[in-house]
Amino acid sequence: MKTQRRTADEQYQLIMECRSSGLSDYQWCTEHNINPGTFYNWVKRLRKKACYDIPSATGRSDYKPALKQDVVKLEVIPDHQSSVIPAVGSTMLPLEETSPAIEIMLGTVSIKISNDVDPKLLSQILKTVTGTC
């Protein structure tokens, strides 16, 4: 089913109707058969144009972010198993100790990287450390 195209003025009117309804954006969009992603794209696009005064979303005043950050276990498995052995807790340890070419310290975490590290793995490590995708 093809969705109906709407002009910027129509989008603005729908946004204003939603924001004055007292419902959350999601609830209002669901009741009016509008994809919430489409709705938020309208809001973003119209705010960028700076031609319209769009109020903040409603219905989220009771939202409180988690007090504690989630911890996600990350297990790195090399492409080849020639120089590593499994240890307790599925952690991989090198068979022989090599001096690291790079050591990254983040609080209590230390990441040691040798010269023979796989470039793809190094790229993934750096992206993870810097928080980029």
N, C-alpha and C positions, 0 to 999 in steps of 0.2 A: 504494500500500500504506500503510495507516494504521499509525502507530507506536503501541506500547503505552504507555499512561500509567503513570507510576510515582509512588509516594508519596515524600515527603521522606526517610523512613527507607530505602526501597529505593534511592533515588538515593545516599544517603550510603554504603550498603553497597557499591554498585557503584563509587563513587569510591574507597573504601578498598581494594577489591579491585584496582582499577587501579593505585593508587599503591604498593601493596605487591608488584606483579607484577614490577617491574624493567624493564618496558617503558615506552616513552614513552606519553603519553596518547593520541597519535594512533594508534600501533601497537595499543594495547590496544583502543581504540574500534573500529578497523577489524576486528580479530579477533572482536569481540563484536557486530558489526552495530549499533553505536551511532554516530550522527552526532557527530563531534567538537564541532561547534558546540553541539549539545544538551547534551553532556557539560559543556562549559565554562559554559553557562548554569546548569546544576545547581550547579556549584562556586560560581559567583558568587552565586546566590540563597541557598545554604546559608550562605555566609560572611557575607552581609548579615544573616541571621537571628541569627548568632552563637550558635546552639544546638549547633553541631557543630565539632569540632576537625579541620579538614581539612589534611593535610600538603601541602607544596609538591610540584609536579610533579617527576617523575624523568625520566631519559633525556635531559636537556639539559645535562649537566655539561660536555660538550665544545663547547658553543656559545660562539662568540666573536663579538661584534659587529664590523662592518667598522671598520677603523682610519681610513678616509678616507670622508668623507661624499660621497654621489653628488651630482653637479651636473646639474641638469636645465635645458635651454635653454627659455626662455619667450619666445615671440614674440607680441606684442600687435598685432593688426591692427584698425584702427579700422573702424567701420561705413561711413564715407564716406571717400573718398580725395581730397577736394578740397584739403586743406592739407598733404599729405605727399607726399614723393617717395621711391622706393626708393633705397637707397644700398648700398655694398659690404657683403656679408655679410647681406643681407636685413634690415638694420636700417632703421627708418623715421625720417627726420629731418624736422623742420618746414621749410617753405619760408621762413618769416620767424621771426625770433627774438622771442619775447614774454617779458616778465619774469614769472617764476613767482609765483603767489600763495602757494604752499606749496613748501617744499623739505625733503625727508626725507633725512637722512644716516644710513646704516647702514655703519659701517666705511669701506670705500673706495667704496661705492656711494652715488650721489646720485640721488634721484628728484625731478624738478621737475614741479609740477602747476600749470597755469594756471587762471584763473577759468572758461574756457569748456570745461573737460573734461566729457565725458559722465558723468553721475552713476553709471551702471552700471559704467563703466570705473573710476571713482574708488572705488566700493565694492569691486570686485574687487582693485584695488591694495592698499587698506587691509586687506582680508581676507588677502591674500598676505603682506603685511608683518608683520601681527600673528600670523599662523599660525592664524587661525580659519577654520572652514569655512562 
